[in-house]
Amino acid sequence: MDEKKLIQGIIIASELKKADLFSGLSQKELEKISAFCKIKTFDKNEIIFQNNKLYSGFYYIIDGIVKIFEVDENCEEKIIHIFHKGDTFADIPVFEKPEEILKNKIYFPANATCLKKSSRIIFIPAKEFIREIKSNYSISFNLLSGLSRKLKLMQTQNFNLKYQDVRTRLLCFFLTNIESKKDLFTFTPKSTYDVIELIISKIDLADYIGTTHETLSRTFRKLSKENILKVSGKKIIIWK
């Protein structure tokens, strides 16, 4: 193995360890998987994969923001989810239908595009990954704990979308992303107020928290009247 591939393998293994999915794997197991992975760079609005294209693998975000979306019969986008640094995405098929993937019978069910320029993303090819976990019981077993953590997170997110009102979801969105240092917006604390500047659009934000753009706008107006925040374009001032 040449020096460049060796260095890239070390980088990939160290990054994959940060993902919930791979957190239960040993260093040796991570190195086996990283051997067939690649780091790719995508520009803002560049397509990563498209609906109904042959499924080729899944991804881990080193740095960037990725939007998963569908396009309806009126050519309007509907966001399914937004992923950011530290997330894996498009990984469910390798666990649900591995044999069909090996026979080239599975296709991407949605579209994915980058929302941030120079996004660095690790591509994990599906067939190589499936063959590795089929031949290595230890990797298969250790992936279970990571899958469990990911499922618990998804259950929490689904619960919030189903049972919390839009106001609560919006405020939780800001609080959660400030605490976890996600990059859906920039955060600048001041003495009497905090400044948030959205990286995603308000339409994308509405989809992300499971509401309409109109309802989001009404919620912002109500919070503004209550002197909780002030909205100016993509900038949001939150009063202390």
N, C-alpha and C positions, 0 to 999 in steps of 0.2 A: 504494500500500500504506500502511495507517495505521500509526502509531507502535507500537501494541501488537503487531501482526502482525510488524512488522520486528524488534522486540526478541525475540519468541518464535522467529523464524526464526534469529536469531543464536545464541540459547541452544541450539536444537536442533542446528544445524550444529556448534557447539563440542563438544556432548556426543557426537554420532555419530562424530566424529573419534576418540574414545577407544576405540571398538569395533574389534575385530580385523577384522570384515567391511568396515568403511568406512575403515580406516586408510590405504589406498592412494589414496584420492580427494583431489583438489585442493580448495581452499576454494570455488572456483566450482562444482564438481560437488556438493559437500556442500550448498551453498546451493540448488541446483536441487532436490535431494531434500527438503531441509527445508521447502521452500515448500508441500508438500502433506502434511506430517506434523503431528501434534498431540501435546501433552503432556497426559496423563491422570493423575488421582490416584485410587488405590484404597485402600480400608480393609483392615484385616486380615481374612482369610477371604472377601474379596469375590471373586467369580468374574470372571475376565478373558475366558475363552472356554470353551465346552463341547464335548465330544465330539459329532461328527455335526452340528454347526452349520456353516453355510456359511462357508468360509474367506474372511476379509476382509483379512488382512494379518499383519504380524509386528511385533515389539516390541523396544525397547531400554530397559534399566533404568537410569534416572538414579540412583535411590536406592530400595532395597527388596529383598525376597526373594520369588521366585516359585517355586511348586511345580507341576510338570507331573505329572499322575497319571492312572491309569485306575481304573475301578471294576469289580470282577469280578462274577460271577453271585451271589455271596454278599453283595454290597454292601460289600465291603471294598476300601479304597484300596491301590493299588500305585504307589509313587512311581517315575516314570521318570527324572526329573532335578530338581535344584534349581538355579535360576539366581539370580545376585545382581548387585550394582552393576557396570556395565560390560559386561554380557552382552547379546547379542541372543538371542531365542528365537522359535520357530515360523517361521523364515525358510527352511527347506529347500524347502517347496512352490513358492516363487516361482522357484527355479532348476530344480527337477525337472519341474514341470508347469505352465509359464506359460500355455500355450494353453488348457488345461482350466480354469484359474482365470478367464481372461477370458470363458469360456463358462458360468461359475457351476456347474462340475462337481466342484469340490474342497471337501472338508469337513475341519474340524479332527479329527485322529485321536485326540486326548486332551483332558483338561481342564487348565485353569490357574487357580490361585488365589494370592492374596497371603498371605505369612506375616508381614508387618510392616505396621503401620498407616501411613497417609499415604505409601504408596509412589508415587513419581513415575516414570511410564513413558511413553516416546515410542511412539506408534502410527504405523507406516508402512503406509499402505493399499496392498494388493497390486496392484490394477489400475493405479494411477498409477505405482507403482514399475516394473512390467513395461513399461509404455508408454515410460517414461523411458529405461530401459536398452536397449530395442529401437531407440530413435531416436538413441541416443548411444553410439557405438562406444567412445569413450574411457572412459566410466563402466563399461561392460561389461568392458573389458580391465582396468581398475584394480581392479575388484572381485575379480579372480582371485587376487591376492596375499593379500587378506583371507580369502577362502574357504580358501586353502591353509593359512594359519595356524590357522584354526578347525578344519580337518580334522585337523591334526597334534595339536592339543590333545585332540580327541575320541579319537584313536587312543591317546594316552598314558593317558587316563582309562580306556578300555576294557581296555588292557593291565594296568593296576593292578588293576582289578576281577577280571580273569581269573586272574592269576598270583600276586598277593600274598595272604598269609593275612589273616584278619580283624584280628589284632593289629597287623600292619604297616599295613593300610589305615586303622585307627582313629588310630594315632599320626601317620601321614602327613596325615590329615585335619586334625588340630590344627596340625601344623607348617606345612602349606601355607596354611591360612587365617590363621595368625598373620603369616606372611611377606607375604602378599598383601593383608592388611588387609581381608579379606572380613568380612561382617557376619552370619555364621551363629552367632556367639557373641561375647560380650564378653571381653576379655583384660586382666587386671590383674596386673602383675608385683609381687612382694614380695621381701624380702631372702632368705628361705629357701624360698619356694615361689611358684608362680604360680596365679592363680585364673581359671578359665574358667567362664563361665555361658552355657549353651546358650540360643539364641533359639528354635531348632526343638525339637520333642519328641524323645525318645529313639527312638520308633518311626520318626519321619522320618529321624533320624540313621542308624538301622539300614538303612533302604531306600537312603539316600544312599550308603553305603559297600558296598552289595550283600550284606547279610546279614539274618538274622532278629533280632527283638527279643530272643529267648531267647539266641542266640549272642552278641549284643552284651553282654547282662547278664553272661554267663559270662566274657567277655573282661575286662570291668571288674573283676569279682571277682578274677581272676587277677592283673591289674595291681596291684590293691589289696594282695593278699597279698605281692607282690614289692616293696611300698613304693615303687611308681612314682607312684601317684596315689591319691586318696581321692574317693569319689563321695557327694554329699549332695544328693538331688533333681536339679535342673538345674545345680548347682554342682559343679565338678570341681577339686580341688586337686592340682596336679602338684608333687611334691617336687623340689627342686634337688639 
